[in-house]
Amino acid sequence: MDDDGEPRLEAWERRTDYPLTGLAVLYLAVYAVQVLATRPGQAVWWWLEVALWGVWALFVVDYVIRIVLANRRLRFIVRHPLDLLIVAAPFFRFLRLLRLVAAISTLGRVLRDDFRGRVGSYLIVSVSLLSIVAALGVFEAERDAPEASITTFGDALWWVLTTITTVGYGDLYPVTVEGRLVAGGLMLAGIAILGTVTAAIATWFLEQVGARDASEAVAPAVQRDPAEARHGELLAEIRALRARLDVLEDREQAPR
């Protein structure tokens, strides 16, 4: 058996891909309701907070099980820093949104189609989740801050759009430490997404050019270019006629 193989870990991840994705989406829904429809101190807010802690506890259980199943546990921890942050998130208020990274990483494992389908689906899911999470996070951090410019969820969505596309109008900006941390992560994510899109487009063009070259290499001359093929046929006929004329001239000039 290969020492680098992790059969038990891979089997566990295959079994838990969809349940973890469902939990991550549930967490996003509960967090969105908590931020948009309640305020700290309300009874509903506390019940939603309990639900968020319950989802976080399940992610902790999954993380611990994966460490136990890993053959090289230290290497697993080093190679999965985001998972560690997801587990530690509740102890750092501005990091608790990182639990939703589980949805993105899990969907990346679930989408096992061809390369182009995987990249396209991954980008759509990643950008959508990232935008919603960043908007919720910056809105929660900024809405009650003095001199804040992001005071509504609509403002937060507009700020996310201008930031993730690296446009940055500057009309809206975070003033709190927590909001600026969200902004920093969103800026880095925007650069990464633009690079991924550029690479995907370049790969698509290369595939199209390669496919066209291959088809031209194996296709008959008439299928490649009818006009060029007809021109070649005419040249061949002219050469044949010239050869016949040369034969006739040789016969006329031959001594009798």
Helices and strands as residue ranges (DSSP letters): H 7-37, H 43-69, H 73-79, H 81-88, G 89-91, G 93-100, H 101-110, H 115-142, H 153-164, H 177-218, H 221-224, H 226-253
